[in-house]
């Protein structure tokens, strides 16, 4: 039986117009991977469009704009069913769960084209025709690089930049535990293909808006420790976004701050979305708690050390329920 990557290459090789999508609230890995795939399809004469299920974050907008990525944004509702009929392949990168693809659960199962998932997360749902899952990959971008290389597609400086953004974002600039020797060898290879790492570092980590720091101040003001300071949690209320003129994208990486404390084994960030709806919960772990497994009880998932979920409850109640569950998991 062919390996998934070879099945994907065979399927895409006969495609004419590909729809690429990724999870809502896309991060650097999601956007860099989608952009690199679109750029990689071009020399094969294959058209493609990226469907974003929420606004393109300002922090990563340069990845799309500098590379003339063709994309559609659908913040409130996905396009009508007929819109999807122009495409002969459906590719989803960096997720394989409908909980992260709002609006697509009612459409994707009825698509009569090959549905492909390329993802490095542990949590998956059985809806794709071809699933390539590699939980050992540091990022979806690492998998896209392998796909393009196996397909004998040249890694141009533009593709290299997109892949570097993807991998650097998901590894915390190569500080997280998912950074492997392969990751570093790949990054070195990308730099040899023209990546300017200093310029990208400034784009990603020295290009913040003042509103983000003000939101961080609000989050830090809510910091609480539980279980003998082994669990840290923070909250951001809807009013916080309004008060400091920040957006949900400004919450990225805030969850990692409490992990600086030696005793903390897990960090949790609760976000009350400005537009209302379920409380968004993000988890990070140093390894003692499998937060992907824990998040599944709330309909979420992800990695053993990084996951997310949604809780249908008022913010304070959501915090109480989740922290109580984490304390039990830690003790267990």
Secondary structure, 3 states (H helix, E strand, C coil): CCCHHHHHHHHHHCCCEEEEEECCCCCHHHHHHHHHHHHHHHCCCCEEEEEECCCCCHHHHHHHHCCCCCEEECCCCCCCHHHHHHCCEEEEECCCCHHHCCCCCCCHHHCCCEEEEEECCCCCCCCCCEEEECCCCCCHHHHHHHHHHHCCCCCCHHHHHHHHHHHHHHCCCCCCCCCCHHHHHHHHHHHHCCCCHHHHHHHHHCCCCHHHHHHHHHHHHCCEEECCCCEEEEEECHHHHHHHCCCHHHHCCHHHHHHHCCCCCEEEEEEECCCCCCEEEEEEECCCCCHHHHHHHHCCEECCCEEEEEECCCHHHHHHHHHHHHHHHHHC
